[in-house]
Amino acid sequence: MNAVLRRLAASGGLEPEEPWIRLSHPGELWERWQSRYGRDSAIKLMEWNNSIPDLGGVPFGAPVEGAPGRYMDGYRYRERAGRLDPASLAGFYVQDEAAALVGRGAAELPGRLVVETCAAPGGKTAHLAVSDALTVSMDRSVERMMQWKANSRRLGWESCMPVIADGSAIPLREADKVIVDAPCTGTGVFRRRNDARWGWSDAHLSECVETQSMLLDASSALVRPGGWLVYSVCSLEPEESFEQAARFERRHEGFRRGCFPAPEVLVRDGMLCIFPPEHRVDGHFAVCWERIA
Ligand SMILES: C[S@@+](CC[C@H](N)C(=O)[O-])C[C@H]1O[C@@H](n2cnc3c(N)ncnc32)[C@H](O)[C@@H]1O
């Protein structure tokens, strides 16, 4: 931020018409996105981040009324008008359609013994719980796992076992499928987290990238030959998505990239890549690898 402000000060001060000021975003993000997407798309992204998020989710119990998903069978968009009757949400997990696509895609890949290393509060667990897998749902945060537990009780996740542990020391030997829904800068979900944009910094990005690499390396050791590793983030930043995936592939030749199960229009080079202003859902990234050696 300081560098941007210094440059602006030197050039005669803040221009009120600067898009990042008008649309209330940090200057660093504007510069980053403008150089990657071009001016118009970067503005569209900031406008998207300032829009009111949709309310929707997946009914895991009785059918729920609502408009159908843009991409996913069974997804339902609800009206935001008035107060929601809690009874109408029984069995319903509220989440963005993109998050639901990641959860369902991860659940569709084969595997009877599944480990999620970053499970709380359970957005992906909700999908694993209705598959025929036995799932170990791990997270290092007690507070967030308490939310997982509340969701588990509400939705009856009988085949999912909660564990509080750090992803660097997974207390298991082998699994058919390991899912790393990693901590990230969250630039794909700023529409839902109004303050998160102000937490952006290069230092935070580097910290996230390092944690993600560590979690990927530790998780990969658990995947049995023929099993699957899934990595996902709700970030648009290449360092946390494509580049993280490419670095993993260079370090782990025994893993071959598969095609993430999701609608074709959202998949590039086998990876789920969502750009919110274009696809009209939150920005998520997901990639899967099969262990071949
Ligand atoms: C993106 S969130 C997971 C969201 C969850 N999968 C869902 O769909 O609801 C990332 C999670 O990683 C957890 N986390 C961060 N660092 C971790 C680590 N070293 N080991 C295990 N969990 C970690 C955080 O507590 C947080 O709950």
Ligand as a Chemical Component Dictionary entry (heavy atoms), coordinates in Angstrom:
data_LIG
# 
_chem_comp.id                   LIG 
_chem_comp.type                 NON-POLYMER 
_chem_comp.pdbx_formal_charge   0 
_chem_comp.three_letter_code    LIG 
# 
loop_
_chem_comp_atom.comp_id 
_chem_comp_atom.atom_id 
_chem_comp_atom.alt_atom_id 
_chem_comp_atom.type_symbol 
_chem_comp_atom.charge 
_chem_comp_atom.model_Cartn_x 
_chem_comp_atom.model_Cartn_y 
_chem_comp_atom.model_Cartn_z 
_chem_comp_atom.pdbx_ordinal 
LIG C1  C1  C 0  -10.364 -22.886 3.764  1  
LIG S1  S1  S 1  -10.547 -23.333 5.415  2  
LIG C2  C2  C 0  -11.285 -24.935 5.280  3  
LIG C3  C3  C 0  -12.745 -24.876 4.905  4  
LIG C4  C4  C 0  -13.444 -26.223 4.994  5  
LIG N1  N1  N 0  -12.786 -27.259 4.246  6  
LIG C5  C5  C 0  -14.865 -26.091 4.511  7  
LIG O1  O1  O 0  -15.154 -26.414 3.346  8  
LIG O2  O2  O -1 -15.707 -25.660 5.295  9  
LIG C6  C6  C 0  -8.930  -23.738 5.894  10 
LIG C7  C7  C 0  -8.828  -24.434 7.227  11 
LIG O3  O3  O 0  -7.464  -24.832 7.401  12 
LIG C8  C8  C 0  -7.210  -24.887 8.777  13 
LIG N2  N2  N 0  -5.748  -24.916 8.933  14 
LIG C9  C9  C 0  -4.852  -23.919 8.735  15 
LIG N3  N3  N 0  -3.600  -24.361 8.923  16 
LIG C10 C10 C 0  -3.698  -25.673 9.245  17 
LIG C11 C11 C 0  -2.755  -26.685 9.555  18 
LIG N4  N4  N 0  -1.443  -26.425 9.591  19 
LIG N5  N5  N 0  -3.205  -27.933 9.835  20 
LIG C12 C12 C 0  -4.542  -28.197 9.807  21 
LIG N6  N6  N 0  -5.482  -27.270 9.540  22 
LIG C13 C13 C 0  -5.064  -26.031 9.249  23 
LIG C14 C14 C 0  -7.923  -23.650 9.327  24 
LIG O4  O4  O 0  -8.201  -23.807 10.687 25 
LIG C15 C15 C 0  -9.180  -23.606 8.464  26 
LIG O5  O5  O 0  -10.263 -24.207 9.124  27 
# 
loop_
_chem_comp_bond.comp_id 
_chem_comp_bond.atom_id_1 
_chem_comp_bond.atom_id_2 
_chem_comp_bond.value_order 
_chem_comp_bond.pdbx_ordinal 
LIG C1  S1  SING 1  
LIG S1  C2  SING 2  
LIG S1  C6  SING 3  
LIG C2  C3  SING 4  
LIG C3  C4  SING 5  
LIG C4  N1  SING 6  
LIG C4  C5  SING 7  
LIG C5  O1  DOUB 8  
LIG C5  O2  SING 9  
LIG C6  C7  SING 10 
LIG C7  O3  SING 11 
LIG C7  C15 SING 12 
LIG O3  C8  SING 13 
LIG C8  N2  SING 14 
LIG C8  C14 SING 15 
LIG N2  C9  SING 16 
LIG N2  C13 SING 17 
LIG C9  N3  DOUB 18 
LIG N3  C10 SING 19 
LIG C10 C11 SING 20 
LIG C10 C13 DOUB 21 
LIG C11 N4  SING 22 
LIG C11 N5  DOUB 23 
LIG N5  C12 SING 24 
LIG C12 N6  DOUB 25 
LIG N6  C13 SING 26 
LIG C14 O4  SING 27 
LIG C14 C15 SING 28 
LIG C15 O5  SING 29 
# 
